[in-house]
Amino acid sequence: MTNARKSKAPTKLDQLEAMLSRKAGASIAEMMEEVGWQQHSVRGAMAGALKKRGLNITSEMLKGTRRYRASRPS
């Protein structure tokens, strides 16, 4: 038997966190496409689970599209 570690695939919440942590952030449509969730599920994840992870979620309207970003409090 080997002691090789099995790496876990990132969860959908991990994927959302990564998208929101990008410099450009992400739109609801981009997040929906990435994780395969409906709009209300993406919004709920941002308002609930991702905030519980300690992220500050902000949004900004850019070129007619609302972009969301996440950051950790300093």
C-alpha positions in Angstrom: 0.0 0.0 0.0 1.4 3.4 -0.9 1.1 6.6 1.1 0.2 8.7 -1.9 -2.2 11.5 -1.0 -5.5 11.7 -2.9 -6.2 15.4 -3.7 -9.8 16.4 -3.4 -11.4 18.2 -6.2 -12.4 21.8 -5.4 -16.0 22.1 -4.3 -18.4 24.4 -6.0 -18.1 26.9 -3.2 -14.3 26.7 -3.7 -14.8 27.5 -7.4 -17.1 30.5 -6.6 -14.5 31.8 -4.0 -11.8 31.5 -6.6 -13.8 33.4 -9.2 -14.8 36.1 -6.8 -11.1 36.5 -5.7 -9.9 37.3 -9.2 -9.0 41.0 -9.9 -12.0 41.3 -12.3 -14.4 39.4 -10.0 -17.3 37.6 -11.6 -20.8 38.2 -12.8 -23.8 36.1 -11.7 -24.0 34.7 -15.2 -20.3 33.6 -15.1 -20.8 31.9 -11.7 -24.0 30.2 -12.8 -22.2 28.8 -15.9 -19.1 27.7 -13.9 -20.9 25.7 -11.2 -24.2 24.9 -12.9 -26.4 26.5 -10.4 -29.4 28.8 -10.8 -29.2 32.5 -10.1 -30.9 32.3 -6.7 -28.5 29.5 -5.6 -25.4 31.6 -6.5 -26.8 34.6 -4.7 -27.6 32.5 -1.6 -24.1 31.0 -1.6 -22.6 34.5 -1.6 -25.0 35.8 1.1 -24.6 32.7 3.3 -21.8 30.1 2.9 -19.1 32.5 1.5 -19.8 35.1 4.1 -19.5 32.4 6.8 -16.0 31.6 5.3 -15.1 35.2 6.3 -15.3 36.8 2.9 -16.5 40.4 2.3 -18.5 40.4 -0.9 -18.8 43.7 -2.8 -20.4 44.5 -6.1 -19.9 47.2 -8.8 -21.7 48.0 -12.0 -19.2 47.9 -14.9 -20.3 48.4 -18.5 -23.9 47.5 -17.7 -22.9 44.2 -15.8 -22.8 43.8 -12.1 -19.5 42.3 -11.0 -18.9 40.8 -7.6 -15.6 40.5 -5.7 -14.6 38.9 -2.5 -11.8 39.8 -0.1 -10.7 38.9 3.4 -11.0 41.5 6.1 -7.7 43.0 7.1 
